[in-house]
Amino acid sequence: MLSSQFVEQNFKIHSLSAPGASEGKVQFTGNVGHLRSVMYSFKMIPIAHRRVARALRAGGPEVIEVGSEEVAPLRAGEVLVRVEAAGLNHAETLIRSGNYTVRLPFPYALGGEGSGTVVANGPAAPISEGTRVCWAAVLGSCATSITAPASQLVPIPDGLSFEDGASLAVAGLTASGLARVWPLKERSAVVWGAAGAVGRMLVAILSDQGTDVIGVASGRRLDAVRAAGANHVVDRSTEDVLDAVRTYTGNRGVDAVFDPIGAPTYETSLQLLAPRGCLINYGELSGPVPAINLHHLFPASVFVTKYNGMRWVEGFHEFPALISNGLALAAKRPAVIAEIGGRFPLDQVADAYRALESDSRGKVLVLPNA
């Protein structure tokens, strides 16, 4: 952005057309506020075009292509960010299928989570150039650059990398919303998928609020779940989850179950609940949950809900604080940060989504400018 000092040193102020003006000087009449509004018309954006991944139609990764488009001038409150890492999330594959409850018109730009460096800022944008930032819910993040409201970007703390930022933003936002669904202070909960990005963050948030957390994961990832704050872990690859939880709770069950898996775990999750407990489904990694038979809820008078983040987070204005809290928690407890399951250049974005959909053990990232 051109500074007022630059303009005052290099322009005579009388008339924009100024016939005969020399040495690159123009003249203008008006007050300082008017001068500032004119200065913004000279705003230099260092990136004229961006490359972005798009879903052309409903389908699998084969419907994705990478194209180029112009970067529009920055409006008030916006910043331009060079994307260093874009984090992929399972909800994106559901939306791209065209069969999910959330739908977008095709074609649309892919990605909603990422991190990068601010390279230009528009009028009244409060983030300085050079600031390292991350974000969630900015559509079109799987690109070499994004233009976004500065209010939706969160500075990345010292000690966390761009890859950390692109792995934690959605996790912090989602887990914070999930933790609001059911009162769990000094109560108990099972977290399926506890070694994933959202799972680890949810374990940590629940643990910090005094919940007795049972994390379900497998193999070597159990250590990370313990370190994130779980009081007890169950290895689903070698143990019967229902028996293990029932044994740990003295056959009572738990007050809440957080389940991102869907169809294969639905019946087990219901059986894990204590009387008046709640099953919170927040994903369909292995298929949608079956139609609910109310008679199955009767014996223990339990509850089932399908998590909708926009009903548990008051609005976009809450996003930055929740993401920032997640970053701070990860900086204090590094086990919250999921391992990287794959890194892909932008030209291999379809392969990145294939890796995500093959149940990659860790966060899948696209590095657009690598």
C-alpha positions in Angstrom: 0.0 0.0 0.0 1.3 3.5 -0.8 1.9 5.5 2.4 0.8 9.1 2.9 4.4 10.0 3.3 5.2 8.6 -0.1 2.4 10.5 -1.7 3.2 13.8 0.0 6.9 13.5 -1.1 6.2 12.6 -4.7 3.1 14.5 -5.7 2.1 18.1 -5.9 -1.5 18.5 -4.9 -3.8 20.4 -7.2 -5.4 18.5 -10.0 -5.3 14.9 -11.1 -5.2 16.0 -14.8 -2.7 18.8 -14.2 -1.7 19.7 -17.8 2.0 20.2 -18.0 2.8 18.5 -14.8 6.4 17.2 -14.8 8.7 14.9 -12.9 5.9 12.4 -12.1 4.1 15.0 -10.0 0.3 15.5 -10.1 -1.7 18.1 -8.3 -5.0 17.8 -6.4 -7.4 20.0 -4.5 -9.2 18.6 -1.5 -8.8 17.8 2.2 -6.6 15.2 3.7 -9.4 12.7 4.0 -10.1 13.0 0.3 -6.4 12.6 -0.4 -6.4 9.4 1.5 -9.3 8.0 -0.5 -7.4 8.9 -3.7 -4.3 7.2 -2.4 -6.1 3.9 -2.1 -6.8 4.0 -5.8 -3.0 3.7 -6.3 -2.8 0.5 -4.1 -0.2 -1.9 -5.5 -1.1 -5.6 -5.1 2.0 -7.7 -5.4 0.0 -10.7 -6.8 -1.9 -10.2 -10.0 -3.2 -13.8 -10.5 -3.7 -16.8 -8.3 -3.9 -20.5 -9.1 -6.8 -22.3 -7.4 -8.2 -25.8 -7.2 -11.9 -26.1 -8.2 -14.5 -28.8 -8.1 -16.2 -28.7 -11.6 -19.1 -30.9 -10.7 -20.2 -33.4 -8.1 -18.0 -36.5 -7.8 -14.7 -37.8 -6.5 -11.2 -36.3 -6.8 -11.3 -36.8 -10.6 -13.6 -33.7 -10.9 -10.9 -31.4 -9.5 -8.8 -29.1 -11.7 -6.4 -26.2 -11.1 -7.0 -23.0 -12.9 -5.9 -19.4 -12.9 -7.9 -16.2 -12.1 -7.2 -12.5 -11.5 -6.8 -11.2 -8.0 -9.3 -8.4 -7.4 -8.3 -5.1 -5.8 -8.5 -5.2 -2.0 -11.6 -3.7 -0.4 -11.8 -2.1 3.0 -10.9 -4.5 5.7 -9.4 -7.1 3.4 -5.9 -8.5 3.1 -4.1 -10.5 0.5 -2.3 -13.6 1.9 0.3 -15.8 0.2 -0.9 -19.4 1.1 1.9 -21.5 2.6 -0.3 -24.5 3.5 -3.9 -25.5 3.0 -5.4 -28.1 5.3 -7.9 -30.6 3.9 -10.9 -31.8 5.8 -13.3 -34.7 5.4 -16.4 -32.4 5.2 -15.0 -31.1 1.9 -15.3 -34.6 0.3 -18.9 -34.9 1.5 -19.8 -31.5 0.1 -18.1 -32.3 -3.2 -20.1 -35.5 -3.5 -23.2 -33.4 -4.0 -25.2 -35.7 -1.6 -24.5 -33.9 1.7 -26.7 -31.7 3.7 -24.4 -28.8 2.9 -24.3 -27.9 -0.8 -22.4 -25.4 -2.9 -23.1 -24.5 -6.5 -20.6 -26.0 -9.0 -18.0 -25.1 -10.0 -16.6 -23.8 -6.7 -13.1 -23.1 -5.3 -11.9 -25.8 -2.9 -10.5 -25.6 0.6 -11.5 -23.6 3.7 -8.5 -23.9 6.0 -5.0 -22.7 5.7 -2.0 -20.6 6.7 0.2 -18.0 5.1 1.8 -14.6 5.1 0.0 -11.3 4.7 1.5 -9.6 1.6 -0.9 -6.6 1.2 -3.6 -5.0 3.2 -6.6 -2.9 2.1 -8.0 0.2 3.7 -8.6 -0.1 7.5 -7.2 -3.7 7.6 -5.6 -4.1 11.0 -3.1 -6.8 10.2 0.3 -5.7 9.0 2.1 -7.1 6.0 4.5 -9.9 6.9 2.2 -11.3 9.7 1.9 -15.1 9.7 -1.8 -16.0 9.9 -4.1 -19.0 9.8 -7.9 -19.3 9.2 -10.9 -21.5 8.9 -14.0 -21.2 6.7 -12.4 -19.1 3.9 -13.6 -20.8 0.8 -11.0 -21.2 -2.0 -8.1 -21.7 0.4 -6.6 -24.4 -1.8 -4.8 -21.8 -3.8 -1.5 -19.8 -4.1 -3.2 -16.8 -2.5 -6.4 -15.8 -0.8 -8.2 -12.5 -0.3 -10.0 -12.5 3.1 -11.4 -10.2 5.7 -8.7 -9.4 8.2 -11.2 -10.0 11.0 -11.2 -13.7 10.1 -7.5 -14.2 10.2 -5.6 -15.3 13.3 -1.9 -14.6 14.0 0.2 -17.7 14.4 2.1 -17.7 17.7 5.8 -18.0 17.8 6.8 -21.6 18.1 4.1 -22.9 15.8 4.8 -23.4 12.1 2.7 -22.7 9.0 1.9 -26.4 8.9 0.8 -26.3 12.5 -1.5 -23.4 11.7 -3.1 -25.2 8.8 -3.6 -28.3 10.9 -5.1 -26.5 14.0 -7.5 -23.9 12.8 -10.5 -26.1 11.9 -9.7 -28.4 14.8 -9.8 -25.6 17.3 -13.0 -24.2 15.9 -14.8 -27.5 15.6 -13.7 -28.9 19.0 -14.6 -25.7 20.8 -18.1 -25.9 19.4 -18.5 -29.6 20.2 -17.4 -29.0 23.8 -20.5 -26.7 24.2 -23.1 -29.3 23.2 -23.4 -31.2 26.4 -22.6 -30.2 30.1 -19.6 -32.3 30.9 -17.7 -30.7 33.8 -16.8 -33.4 36.2 -18.6 -35.9 34.0 -17.4 -38.5 31.5 -17.1 -38.7 27.7 -15.9 -41.1 25.0 -14.1 -39.5 22.0 -13.9 -41.7 18.9 -11.1 -40.8 16.5 -9.2 -39.3 19.4 -5.9 -39.3 17.5 -7.2 -37.1 14.7 -6.8 -33.4 14.4 -10.2 -32.6 15.9 -10.1 -35.6 18.3 -6.9 -34.5 19.9 -8.1 -30.9 20.3 -11.4 -32.1 21.7 -9.7 -34.4 24.2 -7.6 -31.5 25.4 -10.5 -29.0 25.7 -12.7 -31.5 27.6 -9.8 -32.5 29.9 -9.1 -28.9 30.7 -12.7 -28.4 31.8 -12.6 -31.4 34.1 -14.1 -34.1 32.0 -13.1 -37.7 32.5 -12.1 -38.4 28.9 -11.8 -41.9 27.3 -10.0 -41.6 24.0 -10.5 -44.3 21.3 -7.7 -44.7 18.8 -5.2 -47.4 17.7 -1.6 -48.5 17.9 1.2 -46.0 18.5 -1.2 -43.0 18.3 -2.6 -43.9 21.8 0.4 -42.2 23.4 -0.5 -38.9 21.7 -4.1 -39.2 23.0 -2.8 -39.7 26.5 -0.5 -36.7 26.2 -3.4 -34.6 24.9 -5.2 -35.2 28.2 -7.2 -38.4 28.0 -7.6 -40.2 31.4 -8.0 -43.5 29.7 -7.4 -44.9 26.2 -8.9 -47.8 24.2 -7.1 -49.4 21.4 -9.9 -50.1 18.9 -7.6 -52.4 16.9 -7.0 -54.9 19.7 -9.8 -54.2 22.2 -13.6 -54.4 22.2 -14.5 -50.7 22.7 -17.8 -51.4 24.5 -16.3 -53.9 26.9 -13.3 -51.6 27.7 -15.5 -48.6 28.4 -18.0 -50.5 30.4 -15.1 -52.0 32.5 -13.5 -48.6 33.0 -16.8 -47.0 34.1 -18.0 -49.8 36.3 -20.7 -50.8 33.7 -22.3 -47.3 34.0 -21.3 -45.9 30.6 -20.5 -42.3 29.8 -22.4 -39.0 29.8 -21.5 -38.2 26.2 -20.0 -39.9 23.1 -18.4 -37.8 20.3 -18.5 -39.8 17.1 -17.2 -38.6 13.7 -17.3 -42.1 12.1 -21.0 -42.7 11.4 -22.6 -46.0 10.4 -20.1 -48.6 11.7 -20.0 -47.1 15.3 -23.5 -45.9 15.7 -25.0 -48.8 17.6 -21.9 -49.2 19.8 -22.0 -45.5 20.6 -25.6 -45.8 21.8 -24.6 -48.7 24.1 -21.7 -46.7 25.5 -24.1 -44.1 27.0 -25.1 -43.9 30.6 -28.8 -43.1 31.3 -29.7 -39.6 30.0 -26.4 -39.5 28.0 -26.0 -37.9 24.6 -24.5 -39.2 21.4 -23.0 -36.3 19.3 -22.4 -37.3 15.7 -20.2 -34.8 13.9 -19.0 -36.7 10.8 -19.6 -39.5 8.4 -16.1 -40.9 7.8 -17.5 -44.3 7.1 -21.0 -43.6 6.0 -24.1 -41.7 7.3 -25.8 -42.9 10.5 -28.9 -44.9 10.0 -32.4 -43.6 10.5 -33.0 -43.2 14.2 -35.6 -45.5 15.8 -36.9 -43.7 18.9 -37.6 -47.1 20.6 -33.8 -47.8 20.7 -33.4 -44.6 22.8 -36.0 -45.6 25.3 -34.2 -48.1 27.7 -31.7 -45.5 29.0 -33.7 -42.4 27.8 -30.7 -41.2 25.8 -30.3 -38.4 23.3 -28.8 -38.2 19.8 -27.9 -35.1 17.9 -26.2 -34.3 14.6 -23.7 -31.5 15.2 -24.1 -28.3 13.2 -21.3 -25.9 14.1 -23.2 -22.8 13.1 -25.8 -23.6 15.9 -23.1 -23.9 18.5 -20.9 -21.0 17.5 -22.8 -17.8 17.5 -21.4 -16.5 14.3 -18.2 -15.7 12.3 -17.2 -13.1 14.8 -16.5 -16.0 17.3 -14.2 -17.9 14.9 -10.9 -16.0 15.5 -11.1 -16.3 19.3 -11.9 -20.0 19.2 -9.1 -20.6 16.7 -6.7 -18.5 18.8 -7.6 -20.5 21.9 -6.8 -23.7 20.1 -3.4 -22.4 18.9 -2.6 -21.4 22.5 -3.6 -24.8 23.8 -1.4 -26.5 21.1 1.6 -24.3 21.9 1.2 -25.3 25.6 0.5 -29.0 24.8 2.2 -30.0 21.6 0.6 -33.5 21.6 -2.6 -31.7 20.5 -1.0 -31.2 17.0 -1.7 -34.1 14.7 1.1 -35.6 12.7 1.2 -34.8 9.0 -0.3 -37.6 6.8 0.8 -36.2 3.5 2.1 -33.1 1.8 1.2 -32.4 -1.9 1.9 -29.6 -4.3 -1.1 -27.8 -5.8 -0.8 -29.6 -9.1 -1.4 -32.9 -7.2 -4.4 -31.7 -5.3 -6.6 -34.5 -6.5 -4.0 -37.0 -5.1 -4.1 -35.1 -1.8 -7.9 -35.6 -1.6 -7.5 -39.3 -2.5 -5.0 -39.6 0.4 -7.5 -37.9 2.7 -10.3 -40.2 1.6 -8.2 -43.3 2.0 -8.2 -42.7 5.8 -4.8 -41.1 6.0 -3.3 -41.3 9.5 -2.6 -37.6 10.0 -3.4 -34.2 8.5 -3.2 -33.9 4.7 -1.8 -30.6 3.5 -1.5 -28.9 0.1 1.5 -26.6 -0.2 0.5 -24.3 -3.1 3.7 -22.3 -3.3 6.2 -25.1 -2.6 
